[in-house]
Amino acid sequence: MQNKKTLEPPQGISGFVADWSGDKEAFHVPWGKAMMWIFLLSDTFVFSCFLIGYMVVRMSAVEPWPNTSEVFALEIGGQHIPMVLIAIMTFILITSSGTMAMAVNYGYRKDKTKAAILMLITALLGLSFVGMQAFEWSKLISEGVRPWENPFGAVQFGSVFFMVTGFHGLHVSIGVIYLFTVAIKILKGHYEKSGNYEIVEITGLYWHFVDLVWVFIFALFYLW
């Protein structure tokens, strides 16, 4: 009876590649999507720290916290309308989530024209959101709100407001650039050879995350 020769696992670089490839096959998760999920998970921790810090600062503030309905009100037609700009901004982001979801759907159908157009619409909605946020900042700054000063009440209001909304606005701005870049590449046919439009879904993951974070900011900062 012949002795069967035991197969030894590959060593060194080849062993590392074999193990890594095996993991990829086991979980069936593309690298791009896996890396985006890891990034979003880390970003969730950052936003959580910011929002928890905001709640701690607000509950421990000695001076009265400003009434957000008055601070974020706009005068339209001689009427003082509270939170109207914030409501429009929220509606725009929710709508952009819908257009992004449609873009992902058409991406899976390999309909590059409709996917790219919907991504461009999403980017334009995001750009309008950033523009409205810039207007909101300029309005508060003109009224005397600073990171170290606040004429409406607690001094901490200004620093927390600019930190939280500014960090989120940065994410939206990056998302707009990301959307424009991917949409243009789709229209130029960069993904035609592979026939893989997974990048649309990866972009959608980022954009939906940004929209979801805004829901928490809207609920905790503007409605509380």
C-alpha positions as MATLAB code, in Angstrom:
seq = 'MQNKKTLEPPQGISGFVADWSGDKEAFHVPWGKAMMWIFLLSDTFVFSCFLIGYMVVRMSAVEPWPNTSEVFALEIGGQHIPMVLIAIMTFILITSSGTMAMAVNYGYRKDKTKAAILMLITALLGLSFVGMQAFEWSKLISEGVRPWENPFGAVQFGSVFFMVTGFHGLHVSIGVIYLFTVAIKILKGHYEKSGNYEIVEITGLYWHFVDLVWVFIFALFYLW';
ca = [
       0.000    0.000    0.000;
       1.496    3.282   -1.095;
       1.781    6.170    1.342;
      -0.189    9.170    0.217;
       1.823   12.318    0.101;
       0.327   15.005    2.326;
      -0.194   18.350    0.619;
       1.435   21.195    2.472;
      -0.209   24.620    2.331;
       1.698   27.163    0.237;
       4.118   29.328    2.171;
       5.212   32.944    1.936;
       3.599   35.360   -0.503;
       1.811   32.629   -2.415;
       0.279   31.355    0.831;
      -0.877   34.835    1.766;
      -2.483   35.304   -1.653;
      -4.169   31.908   -1.427;
      -5.601   32.651    2.024;
      -6.784   36.107    0.973;
      -8.390   34.747   -2.192;
     -10.123   32.050   -0.169;
     -11.630   34.625    2.162;
     -12.908   36.607   -0.792;
     -14.580   33.538   -2.245;
     -16.050   32.600    1.152;
     -17.743   35.938    1.797;
     -18.509   36.907   -1.825;
     -17.959   40.605   -1.067;
     -16.210   42.719   -3.728;
     -13.271   44.744   -2.482;
     -14.764   48.118   -3.326;
     -17.971   47.445   -1.444;
     -16.149   45.946    1.552;
     -13.841   48.966    1.837;
     -16.780   51.362    1.589;
     -18.589   49.518    4.400;
     -15.463   49.718    6.575;
     -15.140   53.439    5.871;
     -18.816   54.058    6.656;
     -18.521   52.087    9.892;
     -15.586   54.234   11.018;
     -17.458   57.375    9.977;
     -20.462   56.226   12.015;
     -18.290   56.257   15.127;
     -17.119   59.813   14.366;
     -20.633   61.167   13.828;
     -21.844   59.306   16.919;
     -19.139   60.991   19.003;
     -20.139   64.389   17.616;
     -23.854   63.895   18.319;
     -23.289   62.407   21.774;
     -20.943   65.306   22.539;
     -23.638   67.733   21.388;
     -26.227   66.142   23.685;
     -23.836   66.245   26.646;
     -22.992   69.908   25.982;
     -26.639   70.860   25.630;
     -27.769   69.087   28.800;
     -24.890   70.553   30.806;
     -25.195   74.122   29.492;
     -25.747   76.698   32.231;
     -27.328   79.330   29.990;
     -30.643   78.635   28.190;
     -30.276   76.807   24.891;
     -31.543   78.864   21.906;
     -34.978   78.116   20.504;
     -34.158   76.592   17.123;
     -37.585   77.512   15.726;
     -36.657   81.165   16.176;
     -32.961   80.934   15.297;
     -33.581   79.096   12.026;
     -36.685   81.052   10.984;
     -36.879   83.023    7.750;
     -38.934   86.113    7.021;
     -40.976   85.523    3.869;
     -43.623   88.013    2.773;
     -43.459   89.764    6.111;
     -44.147   86.498    7.944;
     -41.695   84.829   10.315;
     -41.718   81.171    9.188;
     -39.779   78.774   11.455;
     -37.544   75.990   10.093;
     -38.653   76.489    6.487;
     -35.125   76.355    5.073;
     -34.247   73.272    7.117;
     -37.422   71.547    5.921;
     -36.512   72.239    2.282;
     -32.952   70.992    2.822;
     -34.273   67.779    4.384;
     -36.730   67.260    1.537;
     -33.922   67.726   -0.997;
     -31.717   65.087    0.651;
     -34.582   62.598    0.937;
     -35.394   63.152   -2.742;
     -31.734   62.650   -3.649;
     -31.823   59.257   -1.915;
     -34.672   58.283   -4.243;
     -32.826   59.359   -7.390;
     -29.684   57.561   -6.173;
     -31.638   54.341   -5.597;
     -33.024   54.596   -9.139;
     -29.488   55.124  -10.478;
     -28.333   51.923   -8.750;
     -31.276   50.056  -10.266;
     -30.419   51.218  -13.789;
     -26.750   50.473  -13.112;
     -27.582   46.827  -12.479;
     -29.575   46.834  -15.707;
     -26.429   48.185  -17.440;
     -28.415   51.178  -18.709;
     -25.499   53.577  -18.442;
     -27.306   56.659  -19.777;
     -30.172   56.595  -17.277;
     -27.838   55.629  -14.417;
     -25.488   58.534  -15.196;
     -28.325   61.060  -15.610;
     -29.881   60.065  -12.296;
     -26.481   60.347  -10.603;
     -26.058   63.836  -12.058;
     -29.515   64.786  -10.757;
     -28.517   63.443   -7.338;
     -25.328   65.512   -7.461;
     -27.276   68.654   -8.364;
     -29.649   68.071   -5.454;
     -26.648   67.651   -3.171;
     -25.109   70.842   -4.555;
     -28.320   72.757   -3.831;
     -28.245   71.390   -0.273;
     -24.686   72.664    0.210;
     -25.716   76.043   -1.207;
     -28.606   76.320    1.241;
     -26.332   75.328    4.095;
     -23.890   78.072    3.078;
     -26.789   80.543    3.137;
     -27.791   79.288    6.583;
     -24.234   79.760    7.857;
     -23.945   83.265    6.409;
     -27.293   84.241    7.988;
     -26.236   83.082   11.452;
     -22.798   84.683   11.119;
     -24.408   87.987   10.137;
     -26.580   87.729   13.262;
     -23.501   87.366   15.468;
     -23.257   83.597   15.949;
     -19.633   82.445   16.256;
     -17.959   79.267   17.587;
     -17.074   81.313   20.700;
     -20.097   83.649   20.814;
     -23.876   83.406   20.579;
     -26.337   86.277   21.076;
     -29.305   83.862   21.311;
     -28.264   82.028   24.496;
     -25.730   79.355   25.420;
     -22.273   80.098   24.020;
     -21.704   76.414   23.142;
     -24.480   76.582   20.534;
     -22.276   78.191   17.896;
     -19.324   75.837   18.267;
     -21.512   72.703   18.199;
     -23.583   73.985   15.270;
     -20.617   74.805   13.044;
     -18.796   71.598   13.974;
     -21.675   69.166   13.368;
     -23.231   70.792   10.298;
     -19.824   71.672    8.859;
     -18.561   68.097    9.115;
     -21.737   66.811    7.486;
     -21.595   69.504    4.813;
     -18.038   68.407    4.012;
     -19.293   64.864    3.470;
     -22.066   66.095    1.171;
     -19.564   68.185   -0.821;
     -17.252   65.165   -1.233;
     -20.271   63.084   -2.248;
     -21.229   65.623   -4.929;
     -17.720   65.475   -6.421;
     -17.797   61.682   -6.208;
     -21.173   61.514   -7.987;
     -20.110   63.872  -10.775;
     -16.866   61.934  -11.316;
     -18.517   58.503  -11.506;
     -21.370   59.785  -13.717;
     -18.928   61.303  -16.220;
     -16.860   58.113  -16.285;
     -20.024   56.095  -16.954;
     -20.993   58.369  -19.846;
     -17.482   58.058  -21.297;
     -17.822   54.277  -21.261;
     -15.099   53.490  -18.715;
     -17.102   50.523  -17.404;
     -18.262   49.198  -20.776;
     -15.494   46.611  -21.196;
     -16.036   44.947  -17.822;
     -19.791   45.423  -17.934;
     -19.641   45.889  -14.167;
     -21.459   48.949  -12.811;
     -20.924   48.031   -9.181;
     -19.344   51.447   -8.643;
     -22.865   52.917   -8.828;
     -23.962   50.846   -5.832;
     -20.790   51.748   -3.922;
     -21.441   55.434   -4.565;
     -25.039   54.899   -3.460;
     -23.883   53.389   -0.165;
     -21.933   56.558    0.608;
     -24.772   58.856   -0.409;
     -27.438   56.992    1.563;
     -25.164   57.124    4.606;
     -24.828   60.909    4.290;
     -28.607   61.235    4.006;
     -29.184   58.993    7.025;
     -26.768   61.016    9.161;
     -28.703   64.168    8.260;
     -31.899   62.596    9.604;
     -30.221   62.218   13.015;
     -28.807   65.753   12.880;
     -32.223   67.107   11.914;
     -33.954   65.247   14.741;
     -31.419   65.977   17.494;
     -30.191   69.438   16.561;
     -33.150   71.173   14.922;
     -36.213   69.466   16.446;
     -34.992   68.862   20.003;
];
